[in-house]
């Protein structure tokens, strides 16, 4: 479940392509996004009884760990048990794993009037936002239905008004049954990592600044930490997706790879003067052979091979799908292998940490009921089951007696689930039973988190990566219907050009002296208009109540 970053994009052919790519992205990737998340315990009180439905059609991307184990979520133990409990047979509709094919299928689905009953995706990426999806008669507004027929979710939102603010639109509409992260630690799951065994072998300290990272990477390159007598070490792997997710390394300069806020003012990171300094540093690392030469063409299988053949010294990882994954893959292969979290780098020692990895309660992914659904009330009841005490156990742990047992009032995974054989990641093991290693319409449990992140180095990562405040991170804002078309047309061109120039500057194809020309080009594409749209959206978000 590596570098769980992903793509969904656009709806009708008259709307530009930028939004649906981010839509498919968030939907497929949120698997990582939550490499282990936490929640406050679900509400006490009266539980929703399973509804009396017969069939549901349910569109959702097949998360990689699950796709490697089964063809459809219907094979998952929790959904088989939910069918027994509710009497509802769910026909899951999974798009192809190829991102382009998945995008095309999603476009065709939305452009038609033949929608499945439920669509689970990142609705904040819909052109114009989820409110526009309601206005377009694709999905239904859920406020009244939640109020009348979803007591579990209703209580959660009543008890946590800050959660409600994040899962509704600027107009106050609830548009989906959301994925929720309830606690502080569960929102921390991603950051820099380094081979501690390599540091120890070379007598090096954990790097904390960009200069210290440079010295460590030089040593990895020159001093044969893998001990095979060859100069084959790859000091660090970073790529566009890793630069973009919560700005590891880039955040040392106080910016990110997109929009961020600075004391309430929205700015676009890739045109700031600090971005030039970041590019110059990455260009130096690339020229000196410190940055993996394959960074411009990401390949998951090749990356895994480099990690598991003792070639790669550092990168950026998810806690469960990175640190945990490779520890399990290497436990029988190399007993000395130890991948650990590193602090988000600072530019200079003593700097205030600005950019870290603390995510929001929700990532925008949720299960929406479409206008094609002929049984919306019963579907609301079915979806609400996940937010009750029994649903909490089912979604987080699977079926009692098959994947977990109760001890002292807490769910405890069985040894065969918690300790899969070498070559099978813990995320893959869990995925046969539950949906708690990636985003889904439920509240992720802190008790699950503590078991999922079982290794000491994973627990340490929670503390290490959460130290910076991520105070500049933008919440999940959405443009209005009128803003959407303009924003999409601007950002399609801007992001394509930005990504192209990132590679050229780092690889030296474009001299860093041309940075000002690059900035002027982006300005000519309308970035100021897009920034104003983001500013207005942020101000609307802050006024939500």
Helices and strands as residue ranges (DSSP letters): H 18-33, E 55-59, H 64-67, G 73-75, H 77-86, E 89-93, H 99-111, E 118-122, G 123-125, H 129-135, H 143-149, H 151-159, H 161-167, E 177-178, E 180-181, G 185-187, E 190-195, H 196-202, H 210-222, H 240-244, G 250-253, E 259-262, E 265-268, G 269-271, H 273-287, H 300-308, E 314-318, I 319-324, H 325-330, E 339-341, E 365-369, H 376-384, G 385-387, H 389-397, E 404-407, E 410-413, H 415-418, H 426-431, E 443-444, H 446-452, H 456-466, H 481-507, G 512-514, H 515-524, H 527-543
